[in-house]
Amino acid sequence: MSEIIDKLRSLYKKDLSQLLAGRTVTLVGAGGVGSPALITLAALGFPRVRVIDFDRVELSNIPRQVLYSQNDVGRFKTDALESNLRSTLPGLDGRTEVETVRDRLTEENADELLRGSSLVIEGSDDHAAKFTINDYALRSMTPAIICGVVQREGIVFPVQRGLTACYSCLFEDVSADDSPTCAQQGVLGALAGFVGAFAAELAVYQLIFGSVFDRGKYYRVDLTGRLPLREIGVKMRSDCPACAGVSGPYV
Ligand SMILES: [Zn+2]
């Protein structure tokens, strides 16, 4: 972890727009995790970000979805976010190109909506989307960072085919009806903010240094614990329904 922090600090002194030229990060979900992720990517000078979201801003979203204000209630997030991002970071000067896609990501449209992504950050409140992106990452060899937040706990889970365990190695694909979401259970705004910003920094780190995804770790955030951020080892499961028997790009 300290190695990641030291290397990230070294990046803050550089012009990342040159190091990341031609790269696109796709954010799935522009809410509690997606908002701080987008702000962080833009602040770091990421050249191109695609944002996929189908939802409208609700009043109850605003405490944790920091890109929106009461003036945006009822608007589609994809309509509000770019001008709000420019207001939040007035010095951007067009450094970060933001492409918005108003659609719900599904297994059927994943290939089309995610095509051309250098890396995908999943930050939606949709269990099915996490498994859809896990499958897409395995099938396309695109690295992905899958995020989840509920109440005071969150995860940041890097996936790359053949190099890491996948999301299905650790979590069961339960239906949305059976599993709690942050919209149902609530989530601390500070937690969503941390998870989104951390995922964005890991994405930048991965695309420059390329070594987040061979550490065999994922990250658990627990605001109630003595160690609020922990790296946890996770191994590929030989009977994983998604990745068992799938070889990676370097093997
Ligand atoms: Zn797996």
Residues whose N, C-alpha, C, O or C-beta is under 5 A from the ligand:
A	BS01	ZN	A165 C166 S168 C169 C240 A242 C243 A244
